[in-house]
Amino acid sequence: MSVKDRKKWGKILEKWKPYFIITCTFIGAVLGSFLAYIFQGEFPYEVLTGGLVATIILTVIQVIKQKHKRDNLPEADERVIHNVFRLFAYTSHISLAILFVALAVFTLLGNESISILYLWLFFFAYIWIVGIGALIIKRR
């Protein structure tokens, strides 16, 4: 493959990459719905509806974004990518440290089990913190 071909395919892939990600997300929602139907016996229509609504919203946002883009500048340079990578590394290590310390504290207090609700809350808090932090770092 020549350099000319790589540049041509690079532009095509840069344009269609977000749509591929959105499509894979919807496929994941459909697959999750079918797996829930197989294992639980009832089809979760709300998951499928939520996935479809999210797909439509993300597609509209991406179309608007591409219509307003006038230059050939990439969205992120090496510094931004490095800063986002550092954010992911620090937050994942800090969250693991918090989990281990919390586990030690619960064990010392005599608890032999932890409610799954607390783990889900911690998990979603981690996702929110990383997501909002990545947006802030990317916009700088």
Secondary structure, 3 states (H helix, E strand, C coil): CCHHHHHHHHHHHHHHHHHHHHHHHHHHHHHHHHHHHHHHCCCCHHHHHHHHHHHHHHHHHHHHHHHHCCCCCCCCCHHHHHHHHHHHHHHHHHHHHHHHHHHHHHHHCCCCCCCHHHHHHHHHHHHHHHHHHHHHHHHC
